[in-house]
Amino acid sequence: MKKGPMQHEPIPSEDALDRYDWGKSVRGRHASRFPKKAHAVVIAPDLWQRFGTAEAVNDGLRVLLKMATLAKSERPKQRKRVIA
């Protein structure tokens, strides 16, 4: 015997959050886990496998930033034009 198509619940409207009791909710409940002025970013899985820790990612970004700064500040010496 063949079953009919699965019945999915419709996507709730924007007003659906009104039915929840937000009286006991706490803003920033997990904020203490992060250092002050820290930002959360998503690292691609292939990069995470290469780095493995947040500290390794930060160290790599610092090295890259230092290299970019050095490359920008060291301008190539300009040769004097010799007119023949």
N, C-alpha and C positions, 0 to 999 in steps of 0.2 A: 504494500500500500504506500503510495506516494504522499509525502507531507506537503502542505501548501507553503507559500512563501512565509519567511519569518516576519513576525510583526515587530517592528522597532518602535520604541517610544519616540514621539516627536521631540524635536529640540525645544527646550524650554525657552520662553520669551525672556526679554530683558527684566521683566518684573518678577521673574521666578525667585530671585534672591530675597524678595520681601517675605517669603514664607518661612525663612530661617530665623532663629532667635540669635541675634548678634550681641545680646546683652552681656554674655560672659567672654566675649572675644577680647584678645589683648593685642594691641598693635606693637609690632616689633618684638614678638615673643622670643624669636630665635636670634635677635640682633647681637646678643652678648657673645655669640660664637665667633663673630668676625671682629678683626681689629678695627679700631676707629679709623675712619676715612678710607677703608678698604672697599674695593669694588669687586663684584663677582662677575666673572666672564665664563663663557663656555669654551672649553678647549676641545678641538676635534679629536676623536678617538685615536687616529693615527699619530697625532702629535703627542697625545698623552702617553702612548706606549713608548715613545722615544724619550720623553722627559721623566715621567713617572711621579714627580712631586711638584707642588706649587713653587717650592723654593728653586728647583731646577729651571722651571719656566721663567721665574723672575730673573734668575742669573743670566739666562740666555737672552732675555729682552734687554737687560742692562748692557751686556756685551755688544749687542746689535746697535743699541742707541749710542754707545761710546764710539763704535766704528763709524757710524753715520756722522756723528759730530766731528770726528777727526777728519774724515774725508771732505766734509764741507769747509772746515777751517783751513786746510792745507790746499791752497790754490796753486796750480802749476805755475812755475816760473815762466814769464813771457820772454821769448827771444827778441832781441833787437833786430829790426828789419835792416838788412843791408841792401842799399840801392846800388846797383852796378852800372 
